[in-house]
Amino acid sequence: MEKSNKFLKITGILMIIGGSFAIIGGIIILLLGALYLFTNTQDSGLVTETVGRIAEISIAVAVVGGIVQFITGIIGVKNAGKPEKANVCIFFGSITALFFIASQVLSSIAGGTQSHYNALSMIFGLLIPAFYLIGAVQPKSKEQ
């Protein structure tokens, strides 16, 4: 049996935890948004409606990204001792990073947040997927 890749396993566990929070938080925000829409009967205008739609899409992307992150974490933990599965881990780690970037871009468009906040959020949010990818690449680099 191969020695387990602890780096991949630890980052996989962190991704499971982060994905769980993203899924739960996203569902709560979607439910609160739906509650707001049902209770707000006033016509708020085209601009507000457009921003609201972008926010809905952003939240949906975040929830799907959380699901992908959760699955990626499980794959990392399960395959931490299997160097032949490194490509699968690299693929899912990359997809997770792409979902995070898409979610950040959409939320900044919808919310109009300040650029320094977005940059810090982007950097810190990509740390775990980056570390996961480093852990996934380690077995491949040892093969060569």
Backbone bond lengths (Angstrom), bond angles and torsions (degrees), N, CA, C in turn:
res aa  C-N    CA-C-N  psi(-1)  N-CA   C-N-CA  omega(-1)  CA-C   N-CA-C  phi
1 M - - - 1.457 - - 1.525 109.03 -
2 E 1.311 115.92 139.41 1.459 122.45 -179.45 1.527 110.29 -72.10
3 K 1.323 115.21 151.25 1.452 121.29 174.74 1.530 108.15 -69.10
4 S 1.314 115.96 135.33 1.461 121.03 -178.08 1.532 110.98 -69.89
5 N 1.304 116.20 140.53 1.458 123.61 177.16 1.535 107.22 -84.29
6 K 1.332 116.96 96.69 1.467 121.65 -175.55 1.529 112.02 -63.89
7 F 1.317 116.52 -35.47 1.468 120.89 -179.91 1.527 110.14 -61.67
8 L 1.321 116.37 -45.61 1.464 121.28 178.72 1.525 110.64 -67.24
9 K 1.310 116.77 -39.45 1.464 120.56 -179.01 1.534 110.88 -65.11
10 I 1.336 116.84 -45.02 1.468 120.40 -179.05 1.529 110.66 -65.25
11 T 1.320 117.33 -45.94 1.464 118.97 179.43 1.529 110.59 -67.76
12 G 1.326 117.15 -31.31 1.463 120.39 174.90 1.518 111.48 -63.00
13 I 1.329 116.66 -43.02 1.468 120.91 177.44 1.532 109.96 -63.36
14 L 1.328 116.78 -42.74 1.466 119.98 177.70 1.528 111.28 -62.33
15 M 1.326 116.75 -35.89 1.467 119.84 178.47 1.531 111.15 -70.57
16 I 1.323 117.25 -34.99 1.469 120.12 175.81 1.529 109.38 -62.50
17 I 1.325 116.44 -45.71 1.471 120.84 179.75 1.533 110.38 -64.08
18 G 1.327 116.80 -48.85 1.466 120.50 179.79 1.518 112.49 -62.17
19 G 1.330 116.47 -41.32 1.460 120.63 177.99 1.525 111.69 -63.13
20 S 1.332 116.02 -39.29 1.469 120.19 178.25 1.523 110.69 -62.07
21 F 1.340 116.11 -45.86 1.466 119.44 178.42 1.520 111.42 -63.69
22 A 1.316 117.76 -39.38 1.471 121.26 179.63 1.525 110.83 -64.46
23 I 1.317 116.88 -42.35 1.468 120.53 179.60 1.522 110.42 -64.76
24 I 1.326 116.35 -50.56 1.471 120.37 -178.11 1.531 110.45 -63.32
25 G 1.333 116.96 -47.31 1.467 120.42 179.71 1.513 112.61 -62.15
26 G 1.317 116.20 -41.90 1.461 120.22 179.52 1.514 112.46 -64.52
27 I 1.319 116.57 -40.90 1.470 120.17 178.86 1.528 110.02 -65.53
28 I 1.325 117.01 -42.03 1.470 120.24 178.05 1.529 110.22 -61.40
29 I 1.325 117.05 -44.91 1.470 120.07 179.86 1.530 110.93 -64.76
30 L 1.330 117.33 -40.51 1.472 119.74 176.76 1.527 111.12 -61.77
31 L 1.325 117.30 -42.17 1.463 120.35 179.15 1.525 111.55 -66.45
32 L 1.320 117.17 -41.45 1.465 119.97 177.49 1.524 111.33 -65.43
33 G 1.335 117.02 -38.39 1.462 120.56 176.57 1.518 111.66 -63.91
34 A 1.335 116.51 -41.41 1.464 120.20 177.84 1.529 110.58 -64.61
35 L 1.321 116.79 -40.74 1.463 120.79 177.38 1.526 110.78 -61.09
36 Y 1.327 115.96 -42.77 1.462 120.68 178.46 1.533 110.65 -62.04
37 L 1.332 116.97 -44.65 1.466 120.11 -179.62 1.523 111.81 -62.79
38 F 1.322 116.56 -38.42 1.463 119.35 -179.59 1.526 112.63 -72.02
39 T 1.326 117.20 -29.93 1.460 119.73 -178.74 1.521 113.26 -90.60
40 N 1.331 118.36 -18.13 1.457 122.12 -179.14 1.524 107.99 -98.24
41 T 1.321 116.00 104.14 1.461 120.36 -176.63 1.524 113.24 -97.82
42 Q 1.325 118.02 -2.86 1.460 120.25 -178.99 1.524 110.15 -77.91
43 D 1.339 115.26 147.00 1.461 120.92 175.04 1.520 107.75 -78.42
44 S 1.327 116.84 116.52 1.454 120.08 -172.93 1.523 113.53 -97.41
45 G 1.294 118.57 -1.56 1.455 120.53 176.46 1.515 113.32 99.30
46 L 1.321 114.52 162.34 1.466 121.91 -174.92 1.524 112.61 -66.23
47 V 1.336 117.66 -41.68 1.464 120.76 -177.19 1.535 110.10 -64.18
48 T 1.326 116.55 -47.47 1.459 120.56 179.91 1.522 110.54 -63.61
49 E 1.311 116.69 -39.44 1.461 120.53 179.02 1.530 111.12 -65.43
50 T 1.323 117.13 -39.78 1.470 121.33 178.75 1.522 110.85 -65.04
51 V 1.331 116.03 -45.36 1.466 120.11 178.28 1.532 109.62 -62.92
52 G 1.320 116.47 -38.95 1.467 120.67 177.51 1.515 111.96 -62.20
53 R 1.301 117.55 -40.49 1.478 121.58 178.12 1.524 111.02 -66.13
54 I 1.330 116.20 -41.23 1.470 119.70 177.89 1.530 109.47 -64.03
55 A 1.325 116.86 -39.26 1.467 120.78 177.95 1.527 110.51 -63.61
56 E 1.332 117.25 -41.06 1.466 120.81 177.55 1.529 111.07 -60.98
57 I 1.314 115.71 -44.67 1.470 120.38 179.10 1.526 109.75 -63.87
58 S 1.323 116.54 -41.60 1.459 121.26 179.41 1.525 111.19 -60.83
59 I 1.315 116.57 -44.65 1.464 120.78 179.48 1.528 110.33 -65.76
60 A 1.330 116.84 -41.48 1.466 119.93 178.19 1.529 111.15 -62.04
61 V 1.329 116.76 -42.70 1.469 120.52 177.52 1.526 110.12 -62.98
62 A 1.331 117.01 -39.05 1.466 120.59 178.83 1.525 111.15 -64.57
63 V 1.334 117.02 -40.35 1.467 120.15 179.05 1.527 110.51 -66.83
64 V 1.321 116.61 -46.33 1.475 119.76 177.65 1.530 109.74 -62.03
65 G 1.332 116.40 -40.89 1.460 120.42 176.44 1.520 111.84 -61.47
66 G 1.326 116.95 -38.14 1.461 121.20 176.19 1.517 111.93 -63.80
67 I 1.329 115.99 -39.60 1.465 120.35 176.77 1.523 110.11 -64.47
68 V 1.323 116.14 -44.88 1.478 120.41 178.00 1.527 109.88 -62.41
69 Q 1.332 117.30 -42.13 1.459 120.94 179.04 1.526 110.42 -62.27
70 F 1.306 117.50 -42.68 1.466 122.54 178.62 1.528 110.30 -60.31
71 I 1.326 116.16 -47.81 1.477 121.12 179.29 1.530 110.38 -63.75
72 T 1.331 116.36 -41.36 1.465 120.90 178.68 1.526 110.44 -59.85
73 G 1.324 116.55 -42.99 1.457 120.49 178.29 1.518 112.21 -61.15
74 I 1.326 115.93 -43.61 1.468 120.26 178.49 1.524 110.31 -62.26
75 I 1.322 116.71 -43.78 1.472 120.85 178.98 1.524 110.12 -61.70
76 G 1.329 117.64 -40.83 1.459 121.31 179.77 1.521 112.30 -64.97
77 V 1.330 116.66 -44.77 1.465 120.61 179.71 1.525 110.13 -65.85
78 K 1.325 115.96 -43.96 1.467 120.82 -177.99 1.527 112.06 -65.19
79 N 1.334 117.18 -36.40 1.463 120.95 -173.96 1.528 113.91 -105.88
80 A 1.328 117.43 16.81 1.469 120.53 -177.98 1.530 112.31 -62.20
81 G 1.297 117.49 -26.41 1.462 120.61 -179.92 1.517 113.57 -102.35
82 K 1.325 117.13 14.17 1.469 121.42 -176.44 1.524 109.93 -124.22
83 P 1.338 117.54 91.42 1.470 119.71 -179.13 1.526 113.68 -59.75
84 E 1.324 117.40 -25.43 1.466 119.88 -179.97 1.534 112.05 -69.77
85 K 1.336 117.15 -14.78 1.471 121.80 178.94 1.534 112.14 -96.77
86 A 1.334 116.92 11.29 1.470 120.78 -177.42 1.524 111.64 -60.17
87 N 1.328 117.81 -38.86 1.473 120.24 -179.36 1.519 112.16 -62.58
88 V 1.326 117.19 -37.79 1.466 121.23 178.19 1.531 109.22 -64.31
89 C 1.336 116.38 -44.01 1.463 120.44 179.13 1.530 111.11 -64.32
90 I 1.314 117.07 -40.87 1.471 121.00 178.52 1.531 110.05 -62.95
91 F 1.325 116.72 -43.92 1.463 120.91 179.51 1.526 110.87 -59.89
92 F 1.335 117.49 -51.22 1.461 120.26 -177.30 1.530 111.71 -68.87
93 G 1.325 117.78 -35.16 1.461 120.36 175.98 1.524 111.51 -62.78
94 S 1.330 116.52 -39.67 1.471 121.21 178.21 1.525 111.23 -66.80
95 I 1.321 116.69 -42.52 1.467 120.71 178.46 1.529 110.33 -62.58
96 T 1.321 116.58 -40.86 1.464 120.68 178.30 1.526 110.77 -61.00
97 A 1.315 116.86 -45.14 1.468 121.01 178.83 1.529 110.68 -61.90
98 L 1.324 117.08 -41.15 1.470 120.51 179.46 1.532 111.66 -64.96
99 F 1.332 117.22 -40.46 1.464 120.05 177.17 1.524 110.35 -63.47
100 F 1.329 116.97 -39.93 1.461 119.76 178.80 1.520 110.78 -62.75
101 I 1.313 116.91 -45.49 1.472 120.63 179.85 1.531 110.41 -62.08
102 A 1.332 117.10 -45.09 1.468 120.68 178.95 1.525 110.88 -60.93
103 S 1.316 116.84 -42.02 1.455 121.00 179.19 1.521 111.33 -63.34
104 Q 1.324 117.21 -42.22 1.463 121.25 179.24 1.530 111.62 -65.20
105 V 1.317 116.53 -42.56 1.465 120.23 179.67 1.521 110.19 -63.77
106 L 1.327 117.20 -46.51 1.465 120.34 -179.90 1.525 111.96 -64.58
107 S 1.328 117.31 -40.82 1.465 118.74 -179.41 1.521 111.54 -69.00
108 S 1.328 118.08 -32.09 1.468 119.01 176.93 1.524 110.90 -71.25
109 I 1.335 117.18 -33.44 1.468 120.18 175.90 1.525 109.92 -67.38
110 A 1.316 116.60 -44.46 1.463 120.58 -177.47 1.519 112.17 -71.88
111 G 1.331 116.60 -39.25 1.456 119.55 -174.51 1.504 114.90 -96.13
112 G 1.324 117.65 -18.86 1.457 120.50 -179.08 1.521 112.47 61.35
113 T 1.337 116.77 37.58 1.459 120.13 -177.45 1.514 110.70 -71.16
114 Q 1.310 115.70 164.85 1.461 121.39 -177.17 1.524 110.44 -70.11
115 S 1.327 115.82 146.82 1.458 120.99 -172.51 1.517 113.21 -66.45
116 H 1.342 119.24 -35.25 1.465 119.03 -179.80 1.520 110.87 -68.43
117 Y 1.319 118.14 -33.37 1.458 121.20 175.50 1.519 110.07 -65.49
118 N 1.324 116.77 -43.98 1.457 120.52 179.59 1.519 111.47 -61.78
119 A 1.325 117.00 -41.54 1.461 120.65 -179.64 1.523 110.53 -64.11
120 L 1.333 117.54 -46.47 1.465 120.23 178.69 1.522 111.63 -64.41
121 S 1.308 116.48 -42.59 1.455 120.68 178.08 1.521 110.84 -61.47
122 M 1.314 116.16 -41.88 1.465 121.01 179.59 1.528 110.61 -64.05
123 I 1.326 116.50 -45.60 1.468 120.40 -178.28 1.526 110.54 -63.58
124 F 1.329 117.19 -50.94 1.459 119.71 -177.53 1.531 111.89 -68.94
125 G 1.319 116.77 -34.16 1.459 120.21 179.09 1.518 113.72 -69.26
126 L 1.317 116.16 -25.53 1.472 119.71 -179.99 1.534 113.04 -91.90
127 L 1.323 117.62 -5.22 1.472 119.58 -178.78 1.529 112.42 -61.62
128 I 1.321 117.12 -50.18 1.471 119.40 -177.51 1.534 111.09 -64.32
129 P 1.351 119.74 -47.63 1.471 117.47 175.66 1.527 112.92 -59.74
130 A 1.330 117.34 -35.74 1.469 119.97 178.40 1.530 110.38 -65.79
131 F 1.328 116.87 -44.67 1.461 120.18 177.71 1.528 110.90 -64.35
132 Y 1.331 116.05 -37.38 1.468 120.55 176.94 1.528 109.68 -60.52
133 L 1.322 116.19 -46.24 1.466 120.26 179.48 1.526 111.46 -63.81
134 I 1.320 117.44 -38.01 1.469 120.20 176.12 1.528 109.31 -61.66
135 G 1.333 116.86 -44.70 1.458 120.82 177.78 1.514 112.54 -63.26
136 A 1.334 116.78 -35.19 1.468 120.42 -179.99 1.529 111.50 -73.34
137 V 1.328 117.30 -31.48 1.457 121.42 -177.88 1.540 111.37 -79.49
138 Q 1.314 117.97 -26.62 1.462 121.90 -177.07 1.531 113.32 -51.88
139 P 1.333 120.46 -48.55 1.474 118.42 179.54 1.523 113.08 -63.06
140 K 1.336 117.23 -33.79 1.460 120.57 -179.95 1.522 110.81 -67.54
141 S 1.342 117.29 -37.93 1.457 120.41 -178.63 1.532 111.21 -71.65
142 K 1.322 117.38 -26.43 1.462 121.05 177.82 1.511 111.95 -75.89
143 E 1.347 117.06 -25.81 1.468 121.14 179.61 1.528 111.00 -68.97
144 Q 1.327 116.86 -32.59 1.463 120.76 -173.41 1.488 112.86 -83.16
